[in-house]
Amino acid sequence: MELVVFGYQIVPGRDEPLAFAASLEECQRDALSERDDLRRNDPDIEPLGAMAIYRLTLVWPDAEGLLAVLNEKTSLLDAIVIDRKLVGLVAD
């Protein structure tokens, strides 16, 4: 069974870490809120770059994949993402 979620770059220009939401609209709202928080907490912050939004298709890992996560040989995200597509940018 596949599951689709959306993730945005918490730090503009960097794919780690990502924050996730159930819908594209929710993800866009959260990314805009994150940008507002960054500016509110640091009024002297340099202009922020664009934050990428991805559509991620996830599947539950098989036993081998789950063991790799449990044994810290791979991240959970790497074990469950089977497709990742850039679907938008949030910018000023």
MOWOSUL-V470678 format. One record per residue. N is the residue number from 0. RES is the residue in three letters. PSI is psi in whole degrees, -180 to 180 (* if undefined). D_LAST is the distance of its C-alpha to the last C-alpha in Angstrom with 2 decimals. Layout:
((N,RES,PSI,D_LAST) (N,RES,PSI,D_LAST))
This chain:
((0,MET,132,36.95) (1,GLU,151,33.29) (2,LEU,136,30.35) (3,VAL,130,26.75) (4,VAL,170,23.87) (5,PHE,143,20.15) (6,GLY,144,18.55) (7,TYR,155,15.17) (8,GLN,121,14.72) (9,ILE,-40,14.96) (10,VAL,116,14.42) (11,PRO,132,11.71) (12,GLY,-4,14.00) (13,ARG,134,17.08) (14,ASP,1,18.89) (15,GLU,125,20.97) (16,PRO,167,20.75) (17,LEU,153,19.27) (18,ALA,149,19.06) (19,PHE,154,20.59) (20,ALA,163,20.81) (21,ALA,-24,23.28) (22,SER,160,21.06) (23,LEU,-42,17.90) (24,GLU,-44,16.82) (25,GLU,-40,17.68) (26,CYS,-43,15.89) (27,GLN,-44,12.55) (28,ARG,-45,13.31) (29,ASP,-41,14.38) (30,ALA,-42,11.39) (31,LEU,-41,9.17) (32,SER,-40,12.20) (33,GLU,-43,12.46) (34,ARG,-43,9.15) (35,ASP,-43,10.52) (36,ASP,-42,13.85) (37,LEU,-44,12.97) (38,ARG,-39,11.80) (39,ARG,-39,14.80) (40,ASN,-21,17.17) (41,ASP,85,16.31) (42,PRO,-20,15.19) (43,ASP,10,15.88) (44,ILE,142,13.66) (45,GLU,161,12.39) (46,PRO,136,8.78) (47,LEU,139,7.86) (48,GLY,175,8.27) (49,ALA,146,7.64) (50,MET,122,9.92) (51,ALA,145,12.70) (52,ILE,130,14.51) (53,TYR,148,18.23) (54,ARG,122,21.16) (55,LEU,129,24.09) (56,THR,126,27.68) (57,LEU,150,29.94) (58,VAL,152,33.73) (59,TRP,135,36.10) (60,PRO,156,37.58) (61,ASP,180,41.27) (62,ALA,-43,43.63) (63,GLU,-43,43.11) (64,GLY,-41,39.31) (65,LEU,-41,39.62) (66,LEU,-37,42.13) (67,ALA,-38,39.80) (68,VAL,-49,37.15) (69,LEU,-34,39.86) (70,ASN,10,41.26) (71,GLU,35,37.84) (72,LYS,-18,38.17) (73,THR,161,34.88) (74,SER,158,31.90) (75,LEU,-42,31.86) (76,LEU,-45,28.65) (77,ASP,-31,30.35) (78,ALA,-25,33.42) (79,ILE,-16,31.93) (80,VAL,122,29.10) (81,ILE,-16,30.75) (82,ASP,138,27.78) (83,ARG,124,24.12) (84,LYS,131,21.83) (85,LEU,123,18.15) (86,VAL,-6,17.02) (87,GLY,171,13.25) (88,LEU,144,9.92) (89,VAL,120,7.12) (90,ALA,171,3.77) (91,ASP,*,0.00))
